Amino acid sequence: MKIKLAKEDIESSKIQLIERVSGEEMRRCYQCGKCSAGCPVSFAMELPPSQVMRFLQLGRVDEVMKANSMWTCVGCLQCYARCPQGVSVAAVLEALRQIVLRKGTDHERIKDVPFPFMKSAPQQAIVCGFRKFVS
Amino acid sequence: MTMKIPYYPGCTLNTVAKGFDATAREAALKIGFEMEELKLWNCCGATFPLTPDNLIALSAPAKVLSNARKEGDTVTTLCSVCYNVLKRTNKVIKDDKEKRGVINGFIDSEYDGSLSVLHYLEVLRDKIGFARLKEAVKRPLKGIKAATYYGCMLLRPFEDIGIDDAEKPTIFENMLSALGATPVDFPNKIECCGAHLAMNNTDVVEKLSGNVMTSAVDNGAELIVTSCPLCQYNLEKSQKRLIEERPGYTGVPVVYFTQVLGLAIGADINTLGFEKNEYSIMPLLHRKGIVAGED
């Protein structure tokens, strides 16, 4: 696959928004892959954490927005704990979620959450889930 | 006079994890301190926002802290998530003057971050001391191989939490040793259980929690001890699939550390909430001769 690098893609307003909301600078990542190695859910992500960072470095926001990675991240911060550059991919993925949710688009509909779960789960799971998935 | 410690229970300990709360209070009294519940508290929000611009999400935990400061200079929690959220929020308010102003504006407060946020385990380690705890043991957990599951929120991020080493923590093991149990080290003790994905991605949760359970059991664990109600829930639920898929796997009890603490310091066995656990600890206690009876 041919990749065309263009300054206007790499520094697009979308990238700037992601950097502002996450507080992370994409170019700090040097692609060592320790985040993807340590991430307990990378096996279930269409783009593992290091690839999310790489796509964003190349300005390819659309591919990242389409991937399930942001909704699969549990925010356990193992990526951040292991990153030699001190980058929090978890913060980048949360920024992507926030960008979707702040437009009022829900990822999860409350009425679709299974009733047995609502009845028996610890409250913290419900509160946290709503914060992560509902606008 | 008994030392009184201001205590924040949080939403889950007030509802589905009542046993966690009750056993902690009872154990404290037996050890020689009192958990005094805050007069005014609300849910902490159950998640620390990872994006630094999301200050509105800090208003709930800031309100908890601001109210707690009116009652003293420390607040103690039991739930790992409450601990994480309150401690990190407190640090933001303390270190960042600009954000402090914005957050205080949301909640009509002048809180300055001067509270010290503690976990119950820290109270045991730093205020009581594990040596003194050992002296309080009436029913040593001799012969029980217990795996301590830390999960994420009790430890990370290290520079904000700092309760222990982020990669090789020992606070839990040291507590269990004081109680007479044999701590079991295992690779997945600081790996995530799947957390809130229990809401919409049970496949991932079963895999993650399943890995924690098999990693612990393969290293000899007969009991899993934790400090987070969501970890406890996920680890228990994930075992149904393990029982179906792994020949010979029959399920392992997953309990709160305060339940075994109470057990060791001689609390009435019927007050420890063991009947609420999906996989009973009783056969293990009978087998090891810690509690009289048969399976």
Interface residues (C-beta under 8 A of the other chain):
Chain A: R20 V21 S22 G23 P40 V41 F43 A44 T72 V74 G75 C76 L77 Q78 Y80 A81 S88 A90 A91 E94 A95 Q98 E108 V113 F117 S120 A121 P122 Q123 Q124 A125 I126 V127 C128 G129 R131 K132 F133
Chain B: G10 C11 T12 T15 V16 A17 C43 G45 A46 T47 P49 L50 T51 P52 D53 N54 A57 C79 V81 C82 C152 R156 P157 F158 A166 E167 E191 C192 G194 A195 H196 L197 A198 M199 N200 N201 D203 V204 K207 L208 N211 P229 L230 Q232 Y233
